[in-house]
Amino acid sequence: MKCVRQTLAALTCSVLLGAGQAATLDIHGVKVPDQTTVNATALQLNGAGTRYKVIFKVYVAALYLAQKADTPEKVVTQTGPKRLSVTMLRDIDAAELGKLLTRGIEDNMGKAALSKLVPGLVRMGEIFAAQKKLVAGDNFVIDWIPGTGTVITVKGVVQGEPFKEPEFFEALMSIWLGPKPADDKLKQALLGADK
C-alpha cells in the first residue's frame, strides 16, 4: 500500500510538473510563457513564431492579448492592454533594426497616415540607435496600455515617455500583422494559426 501511495505521489508530481512545463513554449531556445501581465491585467499568448530573413533566424516574437484574436483587425480593435515581445536570435545593429521597423510601417501605411506618425517614428529610431547593438538573447517589448499609450522597453528598461497616439501602436503592429508583413509565416503564427 505504501508503494502504491509513493507511486501515485510521484505520478501526481510529474503530471503537475509536466503541466507547468507545458505552460511555456520553447522556440529555438527562447522561453515563451503562455501568460504575462501588463498594467495589472493578465494576458494570454495569442501566438508566437520566428522571423526569418532568407534562411537565417532573426528573432522570436510573441503576441499577448486579453482575448484570442485570429485577424489583424481583432488585434487592433480589442480593448485593454496588449503586448508584443521580441527576443533576438542573432546579433544585430540596433540602429539598423530601428530603420527596418520604420520601413515595415512605411510598407503598410498610406502616406497621409504615415505623415502623422513622423515624430513618433523619429523618436523610435532614436531609441533603437541609442542601444548600439542587440545581441542574441536580448529582448524588447512593445506594450499598449490604455490611457497611457505605447511603451517600448528594451533589455528590461522603459525607453522614455509613452507614445500617446493609439495610431502609433496600430502602425507598429502593422509591421508584423499588416498586408505586407515582415514575415508571412510569422504573421500567421502570431494570429494563432500554429496553435
VEXGU-656753 format. One record per residue: residue in three letters; x, y, z of N, C-alpha, C, O in turn. Coordinates in nm, 3 decimals. Layout:
BEGIN
R residu   neast  nnorth     nup  caeast canorth    caup   ceast  cnorth     cup   oeast  onorth     oup
R    ALA       X       Y       Z       X       Y       Z       X       Y       Z       X       Y       Z
...
% end
This chain:
BEGIN
R residu   neast  nnorth     nup  caeast canorth    caup   ceast  cnorth     cup   oeast  onorth     oup
R    MET   0.083  -0.120   0.000   0.000   0.000   0.000   0.087   0.126   0.000   0.060   0.223  -0.071
R    LYS   0.193   0.120   0.083   0.285   0.234   0.089   0.349   0.257  -0.049   0.366   0.371  -0.092
R    CYS   0.384   0.147  -0.116   0.444   0.155  -0.250   0.347   0.219  -0.349   0.387   0.300  -0.433
R    VAL   0.217   0.183  -0.339   0.116   0.240  -0.428   0.103   0.390  -0.404   0.093   0.468  -0.499
R    ARG   0.103   0.431  -0.274   0.093   0.574  -0.241   0.213   0.651  -0.296   0.198   0.760  -0.350
R    GLN   0.331   0.592  -0.281   0.452   0.660  -0.332   0.446   0.674  -0.484   0.484   0.777  -0.538
R    THR   0.399   0.570  -0.551   0.388   0.575  -0.697   0.286   0.680  -0.739   0.312   0.757  -0.832
R    LEU   0.170   0.686  -0.670   0.069   0.787  -0.701   0.123   0.927  -0.676   0.098   1.019  -0.755
R    ALA   0.195   0.945  -0.567   0.254   1.076  -0.536   0.353   1.117  -0.644   0.356   1.232  -0.686
R    ALA   0.435   1.021  -0.689   0.534   1.051  -0.793   0.464   1.086  -0.925   0.506   1.178  -0.995
R    LEU   0.358   1.011  -0.958   0.284   1.039  -1.081   0.218   1.176  -1.075   0.223   1.253  -1.171
R    THR   0.155   1.207  -0.961   0.090   1.337  -0.944   0.192   1.448  -0.959   0.166   1.549  -1.026
R    CYS   0.307   1.430  -0.897   0.413   1.531  -0.905   0.459   1.549  -1.049   0.477   1.662  -1.095
R    SER   0.479   1.440  -1.120   0.528   1.452  -1.258   0.422   1.514  -1.348   0.455   1.588  -1.440
R    VAL   0.293   1.484  -1.324   0.186   1.545  -1.403   0.182   1.696  -1.376   0.170   1.775  -1.469
R    LEU   0.193   1.734  -1.248   0.192   1.877  -1.214   0.314   1.947  -1.274   0.302   2.058  -1.326
R    LEU   0.429   1.884  -1.267   0.549   1.943  -1.327   0.532   1.953  -1.478   0.568   2.054  -1.538
R    GLY   0.476   1.848  -1.539   0.454   1.850  -1.683   0.359   1.960  -1.723   0.379   2.026  -1.825
R    ALA   0.254   1.982  -1.641   0.159   2.089  -1.671   0.227   2.224  -1.663   0.201   2.312  -1.745
R    GLY   0.314   2.241  -1.565   0.388   2.366  -1.553   0.479   2.389  -1.672   0.492   2.501  -1.720
R    GLN   0.541   2.283  -1.718   0.633   2.295  -1.831   0.556   2.321  -1.960   0.604   2.391  -2.049
R    ALA   0.437   2.265  -1.970   0.357   2.284  -2.091   0.313   2.429  -2.106   0.275   2.473  -2.215
R    ALA   0.318   2.505  -1.995   0.273   2.644  -1.998   0.376   2.736  -2.063   0.351   2.855  -2.081
R    THR   0.492   2.681  -2.098   0.595   2.762  -2.163   0.639   2.695  -2.292   0.680   2.579  -2.291
R    LEU   0.631   2.769  -2.402   0.683   2.719  -2.529   0.833   2.739  -2.534   0.885   2.832  -2.471
R    ASP   0.901   2.656  -2.605   1.044   2.676  -2.629   1.061   2.687  -2.781   1.044   2.589  -2.855
R    ILE   1.095   2.808  -2.827   1.115   2.830  -2.970   1.260   2.868  -2.991   1.302   2.979  -2.957
R    HIS   1.337   2.777  -3.047   1.480   2.798  -3.072   1.554   2.842  -2.946   1.643   2.927  -2.952
R    GLY   1.517   2.783  -2.832   1.583   2.815  -2.706   1.526   2.936  -2.633   1.571   2.967  -2.523
R    VAL   1.428   3.003  -2.692   1.363   3.118  -2.626   1.240   3.066  -2.553   1.153   3.004  -2.614
R    LYS   1.232   3.092  -2.423   1.117   3.052  -2.343   1.005   3.154  -2.363   1.023   3.273  -2.339
R    VAL   0.890   3.106  -2.409   0.774   3.192  -2.435   0.661   3.148  -2.342   0.594   3.048  -2.368
R    PRO   0.639   3.222  -2.232   0.532   3.184  -2.140   0.395   3.199  -2.204   0.377   3.281  -2.294
R    ASP   0.298   3.119  -2.156   0.164   3.129  -2.217   0.081   3.240  -2.154  -0.033   3.262  -2.197
R    GLN   0.135   3.310  -2.053   0.066   3.424  -1.994   0.168   3.530  -1.954   0.285   3.500  -1.929
R    THR   0.122   3.654  -1.947   0.203   3.763  -1.895   0.107   3.866  -1.835  -0.014   3.854  -1.849
R    THR   0.162   3.964  -1.768   0.080   4.069  -1.707   0.127   4.205  -1.755   0.246   4.235  -1.751
R    VAL   0.033   4.286  -1.801   0.062   4.423  -1.842  -0.034   4.515  -1.768  -0.156   4.500  -1.779
R    ASN   0.019   4.609  -1.693  -0.063   4.706  -1.621  -0.168   4.636  -1.534  -0.285   4.675  -1.533
R    ALA  -0.125   4.533  -1.461  -0.209   4.454  -1.369  -0.320   4.376  -1.440  -0.415   4.331  -1.376
R    THR  -0.308   4.359  -1.572  -0.405   4.280  -1.649  -0.337   4.154  -1.700  -0.233   4.161  -1.765
R    ALA  -0.397   4.039  -1.672  -0.343   3.912  -1.722  -0.372   3.899  -1.871  -0.486   3.917  -1.915
R    LEU  -0.269   3.869  -1.947  -0.284   3.849  -2.091  -0.241   3.708  -2.124  -0.154   3.650  -2.058
R    GLN  -0.302   3.652  -2.229  -0.267   3.517  -2.273  -0.193   3.522  -2.406  -0.211   3.614  -2.486
R    LEU  -0.111   3.423  -2.426  -0.037   3.414  -2.552  -0.135   3.391  -2.666  -0.209   3.292  -2.666
R    ASN  -0.137   3.482  -2.763  -0.222   3.466  -2.880  -0.152   3.380  -2.984  -0.214   3.299  -3.052
R    GLY  -0.020   3.401  -2.996   0.060   3.324  -3.091   0.204   3.369  -3.085   0.235   3.478  -3.038
R    ALA   0.294   3.282  -3.132   0.437   3.314  -3.132   0.503   3.242  -3.248   0.456   3.137  -3.293
R    GLY   0.612   3.299  -3.297   0.683   3.238  -3.408   0.816   3.305  -3.432   0.860   3.390  -3.355
R    THR   0.880   3.264  -3.539   1.015   3.309  -3.571   1.017   3.395  -3.695   0.951   3.365  -3.795
R    ARG   1.092   3.504  -3.688   1.117   3.589  -3.805   1.240   3.536  -3.875   1.348   3.529  -3.817
R    TYR   1.222   3.497  -4.001   1.334   3.450  -4.083   1.370   3.557  -4.185   1.283   3.626  -4.238
R    LYS   1.496   3.570  -4.213   1.544   3.654  -4.323   1.622   3.558  -4.412   1.731   3.514  -4.376
R    VAL   1.569   3.526  -4.526   1.619   3.422  -4.615   1.619   3.291  -4.534   1.512   3.239  -4.504
R    ILE   1.737   3.237  -4.498   1.740   3.113  -4.420   1.779   3.139  -4.274   1.782   3.046  -4.194
R    PHE   1.807   3.263  -4.240   1.856   3.295  -4.105   1.742   3.326  -4.009   1.648   3.397  -4.042
R    LYS   1.753   3.270  -3.888   1.657   3.303  -3.782   1.700   3.435  -3.722   1.814   3.449  -3.677
R    VAL   1.610   3.535  -3.719   1.644   3.668  -3.670   1.595   3.689  -3.527   1.672   3.730  -3.440
R    TYR   1.467   3.660  -3.502   1.413   3.676  -3.367   1.288   3.592  -3.349   1.228   3.544  -3.446
R    VAL   1.248   3.576  -3.223   1.121   3.512  -3.187   1.029   3.623  -3.139   1.067   3.703  -3.054
R    ALA   0.907   3.627  -3.192   0.807   3.726  -3.150   0.688   3.654  -3.089   0.649   3.546  -3.134
R    ALA   0.629   3.716  -2.985   0.512   3.660  -2.917   0.411   3.772  -2.894   0.446   3.881  -2.848
R    LEU   0.285   3.745  -2.927   0.177   3.842  -2.911   0.086   3.798  -2.796   0.040   3.684  -2.791
R    TYR   0.062   3.892  -2.703  -0.023   3.865  -2.586  -0.144   3.959  -2.587  -0.131   4.079  -2.607
R    LEU  -0.263   3.899  -2.566  -0.388   3.974  -2.566  -0.478   3.924  -2.452  -0.455   3.817  -2.396
R    ALA  -0.580   4.003  -2.419  -0.676   3.960  -2.316  -0.768   3.850  -2.371  -0.805   3.758  -2.298
R    GLN  -0.804   3.861  -2.500  -0.886   3.758  -2.565  -0.820   3.719  -2.697  -0.757   3.801  -2.763
R    LYS  -0.836   3.594  -2.733  -0.776   3.544  -2.858  -0.828   3.624  -2.977  -0.945   3.663  -2.982
R    ALA  -0.739   3.646  -3.072  -0.776   3.717  -3.195  -0.708   3.647  -3.312  -0.588   3.618  -3.308
R    ASP  -0.786   3.620  -3.417  -0.730   3.549  -3.532  -0.720   3.634  -3.658  -0.690   3.584  -3.766
R    THR  -0.747   3.766  -3.644  -0.728   3.858  -3.757  -0.658   3.984  -3.705  -0.670   4.018  -3.587
R    PRO  -0.586   4.054  -3.793  -0.523   4.180  -3.751  -0.626   4.281  -3.698  -0.597   4.354  -3.604
R    GLU  -0.744   4.284  -3.759  -0.848   4.378  -3.717  -0.890   4.352  -3.573  -0.908   4.446  -3.495
R    LYS  -0.905   4.224  -3.537  -0.944   4.189  -3.400  -0.835   4.226  -3.300  -0.864   4.265  -3.187
R    VAL  -0.709   4.216  -3.342  -0.598   4.255  -3.254  -0.605   4.405  -3.228  -0.600   4.450  -3.114
R    VAL  -0.617   4.482  -3.335  -0.613   4.629  -3.325  -0.734   4.684  -3.250  -0.719   4.776  -3.169
R    THR  -0.853   4.629  -3.275  -0.974   4.685  -3.215  -1.001   4.634  -3.074  -1.085   4.689  -3.003
R    GLN  -0.930   4.529  -3.032  -0.951   4.476  -2.899  -0.913   4.580  -2.793  -0.807   4.643  -2.801
R    THR  -1.000   4.598  -2.694  -0.971   4.694  -2.588  -0.878   4.630  -2.484  -0.859   4.509  -2.482
R    GLY  -0.821   4.714  -2.401  -0.733   4.664  -2.295  -0.588   4.657  -2.338  -0.556   4.682  -2.454
R    PRO  -0.500   4.624  -2.243  -0.357   4.617  -2.272  -0.325   4.507  -2.374  -0.398   4.410  -2.388
R    LYS  -0.213   4.526  -2.444  -0.163   4.429  -2.541  -0.011   4.432  -2.533   0.048   4.531  -2.491
R    ARG   0.052   4.323  -2.573   0.199   4.318  -2.571   0.251   4.238  -2.689   0.199   4.132  -2.724
R    LEU   0.357   4.292  -2.751   0.436   4.215  -2.847   0.577   4.209  -2.790   0.640   4.312  -2.763
R    SER   0.626   4.088  -2.771   0.759   4.067  -2.715   0.849   4.008  -2.824   0.810   3.915  -2.894
R    VAL   0.970   4.064  -2.838   1.065   4.019  -2.940   1.198   3.985  -2.874   1.257   4.067  -2.804
R    THR   1.245   3.862  -2.896   1.374   3.818  -2.842   1.466   3.783  -2.958   1.432   3.700  -3.043
R    MET   1.582   3.845  -2.960   1.676   3.827  -3.071   1.736   3.686  -3.070   1.766   3.630  -2.964
R    LEU   1.753   3.631  -3.190   1.822   3.503  -3.207   1.961   3.522  -3.266   2.040   3.427  -3.272
R    ARG   1.993   3.645  -3.309   2.124   3.676  -3.364   2.156   3.821  -3.332   2.067   3.900  -3.301
R    ASP   2.282   3.855  -3.339   2.324   3.993  -3.313   2.280   4.081  -3.429   2.282   4.040  -3.545
R    ILE   2.241   4.205  -3.395   2.200   4.300  -3.499   2.235   4.441  -3.454   2.226   4.473  -3.336
R    ASP   2.273   4.524  -3.549   2.296   4.665  -3.522   2.160   4.726  -3.487   2.067   4.719  -3.567
R    ALA   2.148   4.785  -3.368   2.019   4.834  -3.320   1.964   4.949  -3.406   1.844   4.958  -3.427
R    ALA   2.052   5.035  -3.455   2.006   5.144  -3.542   1.946   5.087  -3.670   1.845   5.137  -3.720
R    GLU   2.008   4.982  -3.722   1.955   4.917  -3.843   1.818   4.855  -3.814   1.728   4.862  -3.898
R    LEU   1.803   4.796  -3.696   1.674   4.739  -3.659   1.568   4.849  -3.654   1.456   4.829  -3.702
R    GLY   1.601   4.964  -3.596   1.508   5.076  -3.593   1.465   5.118  -3.732   1.347   5.148  -3.755
R    LYS   1.561   5.120  -3.826   1.528   5.155  -3.965   1.437   5.050  -4.028   1.345   5.084  -4.102
R    LEU   1.463   4.922  -3.999   1.381   4.815  -4.055   1.237   4.823  -4.001   1.141   4.800  -4.075
R    LEU   1.223   4.856  -3.872   1.089   4.871  -3.815   1.015   4.987  -3.882   0.897   4.975  -3.915
R    THR   1.086   5.098  -3.902   1.025   5.214  -3.969   0.984   5.177  -4.111   0.875   5.214  -4.157
R    ARG   1.072   5.105  -4.182   1.039   5.063  -4.319   0.918   4.971  -4.320   0.835   4.977  -4.411
R    GLY   0.906   4.884  -4.218   0.790   4.795  -4.208   0.661   4.872  -4.194   0.558   4.833  -4.251
R    ILE   0.666   4.983  -4.118   0.547   5.068  -4.104   0.516   5.136  -4.238   0.401   5.140  -4.281
R    GLU   0.620   5.190  -4.303   0.602   5.258  -4.432   0.539   5.165  -4.535   0.456   5.207  -4.615
R    ASP   0.580   5.038  -4.534   0.527   4.941  -4.630   0.379   4.913  -4.612   0.312   4.866  -4.705
R    ASN   0.327   4.940  -4.492   0.190   4.901  -4.460   0.093   5.017  -4.441  -0.024   4.994  -4.408
R    MET   0.140   5.141  -4.460   0.053   5.256  -4.437   0.053   5.351  -4.555   0.151   5.361  -4.629
R    GLY  -0.057   5.421  -4.571  -0.064   5.524  -4.674   0.017   5.646  -4.630   0.046   5.663  -4.512
R    LYS   0.052   5.731  -4.726   0.136   5.848  -4.696   0.069   5.944  -4.599   0.137   5.999  -4.512
R    ALA  -0.061   5.965  -4.611  -0.130   6.059  -4.522  -0.123   6.011  -4.377  -0.093   6.089  -4.287
R    ALA  -0.152   5.882  -4.355  -0.146   5.826  -4.219  -0.003   5.828  -4.167   0.021   5.855  -4.049
R    LEU   0.091   5.799  -4.255   0.232   5.794  -4.216   0.283   5.932  -4.175   0.361   5.943  -4.080
R    SER   0.239   6.037  -4.245   0.289   6.172  -4.215   0.256   6.214  -4.072   0.331   6.290  -4.011
R    LYS   0.144   6.165  -4.018   0.106   6.199  -3.881   0.197   6.131  -3.778   0.205   6.175  -3.663
R    LEU   0.266   6.025  -3.820   0.346   5.945  -3.726   0.494   5.981  -3.728   0.572   5.924  -3.653
R    VAL   0.534   6.075  -3.814   0.676   6.106  -3.831   0.748   6.135  -3.699   0.855   6.079  -3.676
R    PRO   0.694   6.221  -3.610   0.765   6.246  -3.484   0.788   6.117  -3.402   0.895   6.097  -3.346
R    GLY   0.686   6.032  -3.397   0.698   5.905  -3.324   0.800   5.812  -3.388   0.876   5.745  -3.318
R    LEU   0.801   5.807  -3.522   0.897   5.722  -3.592   1.040   5.769  -3.568   1.131   5.687  -3.550
R    VAL   1.060   5.900  -3.569   1.194   5.955  -3.544   1.238   5.917  -3.402   1.352   5.874  -3.382
R    ARG   1.148   5.934  -3.305   1.183   5.901  -3.166   1.211   5.752  -3.150   1.303   5.714  -3.078
R    MET   1.131   5.666  -3.217   1.154   5.522  -3.209   1.292   5.488  -3.267   1.365   5.407  -3.210
R    GLY   1.326   5.551  -3.381   1.458   5.529  -3.440   1.569   5.567  -3.343   1.671   5.498  -3.334
R    GLU   1.550   5.678  -3.271   1.650   5.723  -3.174   1.663   5.624  -3.057   1.773   5.600  -3.007
R    ILE   1.549   5.567  -3.015   1.551   5.469  -2.906   1.640   5.351  -2.943   1.725   5.309  -2.864
R    PHE   1.621   5.299  -3.064   1.700   5.182  -3.104   1.844   5.220  -3.136   1.936   5.143  -3.105
R    ALA   1.867   5.336  -3.196   2.003   5.379  -3.227   2.085   5.392  -3.099   2.204   5.362  -3.099
R    ALA   2.022   5.437  -2.990   2.092   5.454  -2.862   2.138   5.321  -2.802   2.227   5.317  -2.718
R    GLN   2.076   5.211  -2.847   2.113   5.079  -2.794   2.244   5.026  -2.855   2.305   4.934  -2.801
R    LYS   2.286   5.084  -2.966   2.405   5.042  -3.041   2.389   4.903  -3.102   2.392   4.888  -3.224
R    LYS   2.372   4.800  -3.017   2.366   4.664  -3.068   2.272   4.581  -2.982   2.271   4.595  -2.859
R    LEU   2.196   4.496  -3.046   2.119   4.396  -2.974   2.183   4.261  -3.008   2.209   4.231  -3.124
R    VAL   2.207   4.181  -2.905   2.271   4.051  -2.926   2.171   3.940  -2.902   2.065   3.963  -2.844
R    ALA   2.205   3.820  -2.946   2.118   3.705  -2.926   2.081   3.695  -2.778   2.167   3.699  -2.691
R    GLY   1.951   3.682  -2.752   1.901   3.676  -2.615   1.844   3.807  -2.565   1.764   3.808  -2.472
R    ASP   1.884   3.921  -2.627   1.827   4.050  -2.588   1.680   4.055  -2.629   1.639   3.994  -2.728
R    ASN   1.602   4.129  -2.551   1.458   4.135  -2.572   1.410   4.279  -2.574   1.461   4.364  -2.500
R    PHE   1.313   4.307  -2.659   1.240   4.433  -2.647   1.091   4.404  -2.651   1.045   4.308  -2.713
R    VAL   1.016   4.490  -2.583   0.872   4.470  -2.565   0.799   4.597  -2.606   0.841   4.707  -2.572
R    ILE   0.690   4.580  -2.678   0.603   4.691  -2.716   0.469   4.666  -2.647   0.398   4.571  -2.680
R    ASP   0.435   4.753  -2.550   0.309   4.739  -2.477   0.213   4.851  -2.516   0.254   4.966  -2.532
R    TRP   0.085   4.816  -2.532  -0.020   4.916  -2.542  -0.093   4.918  -2.409  -0.147   4.816  -2.366
R    ILE  -0.093   5.033  -2.343  -0.160   5.049  -2.214  -0.265   5.159  -2.229  -0.229   5.276  -2.244
R    PRO  -0.395   5.123  -2.226  -0.500   5.224  -2.241  -0.482   5.338  -2.139  -0.454   5.314  -2.021
R    GLY  -0.499   5.460  -2.188  -0.485   5.576  -2.101  -0.341   5.622  -2.084  -0.316   5.732  -2.032
R    THR  -0.247   5.539  -2.126  -0.104   5.573  -2.115  -0.042   5.586  -2.253   0.023   5.686  -2.284
R    GLY  -0.060   5.483  -2.337  -0.005   5.483  -2.471   0.084   5.363  -2.496   0.076   5.262  -2.425
R    THR   0.169   5.375  -2.597   0.262   5.268  -2.633   0.390   5.287  -2.554   0.452   5.394  -2.557
R    VAL   0.430   5.181  -2.483   0.552   5.184  -2.403   0.650   5.084  -2.464   0.618   4.967  -2.482
R    ILE   0.770   5.132  -2.497   0.874   5.044  -2.551   0.977   5.019  -2.441   1.031   5.113  -2.381
R    THR   1.003   4.892  -2.416   1.101   4.851  -2.315   1.209   4.771  -2.387   1.178   4.674  -2.457
R    VAL   1.335   4.810  -2.369   1.446   4.739  -2.432   1.539   4.688  -2.323   1.584   4.764  -2.238
R    LYS   1.566   4.558  -2.326   1.652   4.493  -2.227   1.607   4.524  -2.085   1.688   4.546  -1.995
R    GLY   1.474   4.526  -2.065   1.417   4.546  -1.932   1.408   4.690  -1.886   1.366   4.715  -1.773
R    VAL   1.446   4.787  -1.971   1.443   4.928  -1.933   1.342   5.003  -2.021   1.351   5.001  -2.144
R    VAL   1.245   5.070  -1.955   1.146   5.150  -2.028   1.219   5.265  -2.096   1.301   5.333  -2.034
R    GLN   1.187   5.287  -2.224   1.257   5.387  -2.306   1.175   5.516  -2.318   1.091   5.529  -2.407
R    GLY   1.200   5.610  -2.229   1.138   5.742  -2.239   0.988   5.742  -2.213   0.932   5.648  -2.157
R    GLU   0.926   5.849  -2.256   0.782   5.868  -2.236   0.702   5.779  -2.332   0.750   5.745  -2.440
R    PRO   0.579   5.742  -2.292   0.494   5.664  -2.383   0.459   5.743  -2.508   0.455   5.867  -2.506
R    PHE   0.433   5.671  -2.616   0.381   5.730  -2.739   0.229   5.732  -2.719   0.166   5.627  -2.712
R    LYS   0.171   5.851  -2.711   0.031   5.866  -2.669  -0.071   5.821  -2.773  -0.178   5.770  -2.736
R    GLU  -0.040   5.837  -2.901  -0.140   5.814  -3.007  -0.168   5.663  -3.025  -0.075   5.585  -3.043
R    PRO  -0.298   5.624  -3.021  -0.332   5.484  -3.048  -0.285   5.441  -3.187  -0.252   5.324  -3.209
R    GLU  -0.282   5.537  -3.282  -0.240   5.505  -3.419  -0.096   5.455  -3.424  -0.059   5.378  -3.513
R    PHE  -0.014   5.499  -3.328   0.126   5.458  -3.329   0.137   5.309  -3.297   0.215   5.238  -3.361
R    PHE   0.061   5.261  -3.200   0.062   5.118  -3.169   0.011   5.038  -3.289   0.069   4.935  -3.325
R    GLU  -0.097   5.085  -3.350  -0.152   5.017  -3.468  -0.048   5.011  -3.580  -0.034   4.909  -3.648
R    ALA   0.026   5.121  -3.597   0.130   5.125  -3.701   0.239   5.023  -3.670   0.286   4.953  -3.760
R    LEU   0.280   5.015  -3.544   0.382   4.917  -3.506   0.332   4.774  -3.532   0.408   4.691  -3.583
R    MET   0.207   4.746  -3.499   0.154   4.611  -3.522   0.149   4.578  -3.670   0.157   4.461  -3.708
R    SER   0.135   4.682  -3.755   0.129   4.655  -3.899   0.260   4.595  -3.951   0.260   4.529  -4.055
R    ILE   0.370   4.618  -3.880   0.498   4.558  -3.921   0.484   4.406  -3.929   0.534   4.342  -4.021
R    TRP   0.414   4.350  -3.831   0.401   4.204  -3.822   0.267   4.153  -3.872   0.257   4.039  -3.917
R    LEU   0.161   4.239  -3.865   0.026   4.191  -3.896  -0.038   4.261  -4.015  -0.151   4.230  -4.051
R    GLY   0.032   4.355  -4.078  -0.023   4.432  -4.189  -0.032   4.352  -4.317   0.005   4.235  -4.320
R    PRO  -0.081   4.417  -4.425  -0.094   4.348  -4.554   0.041   4.308  -4.614   0.048   4.214  -4.693
R    LYS   0.149   4.379  -4.575   0.284   4.343  -4.621   0.370   4.319  -4.496   0.457   4.400  -4.465
R    PRO   0.347   4.208  -4.426   0.417   4.183  -4.300   0.565   4.152  -4.322   0.607   4.114  -4.432
R    ALA   0.643   4.167  -4.216   0.785   4.135  -4.222   0.806   3.989  -4.263   0.902   3.956  -4.332
R    ASP   0.715   3.901  -4.220   0.728   3.758  -4.246   0.587   3.698  -4.243   0.520   3.701  -4.140
R    ASP   0.541   3.644  -4.357   0.404   3.592  -4.366   0.379   3.478  -4.268   0.273   3.473  -4.205
R    LYS   0.475   3.387  -4.254   0.456   3.274  -4.162   0.450   3.322  -4.018   0.374   3.269  -3.938
R    LEU   0.532   3.423  -3.985   0.529   3.479  -3.850   0.393   3.545  -3.825   0.338   3.532  -3.716
R    LYS   0.340   3.615  -3.924   0.207   3.677  -3.910   0.104   3.572  -3.873   0.026   3.590  -3.779
R    GLN   0.102   3.462  -3.946   0.006   3.355  -3.919   0.027   3.296  -3.780  -0.069   3.264  -3.711
R    ALA   0.153   3.280  -3.739   0.183   3.225  -3.607   0.135   3.320  -3.497   0.079   3.274  -3.398
R    LEU   0.155   3.451  -3.513   0.111   3.548  -3.412  -0.041   3.549  -3.401  -0.096   3.577  -3.294
R    LEU  -0.109   3.519  -3.512  -0.256   3.514  -3.511  -0.308   3.378  -3.469  -0.427   3.350  -3.481
R    GLY  -0.220   3.294  -3.418  -0.261   3.167  -3.360  -0.281   3.054  -3.457  -0.341   2.953  -3.421
R    ALA  -0.232   3.067  -3.581  -0.253   2.961  -3.680  -0.182   2.832  -3.642  -0.225   2.725  -3.685
R    ASP  -0.075   2.840  -3.562   0.000   2.719  -3.525  -0.053   2.652  -3.400  -0.004   2.546  -3.360
R    LYS  -0.155   2.713  -3.337  -0.199   2.658  -3.208  -0.311   2.559  -3.228  -0.361   2.503  -3.130
% end
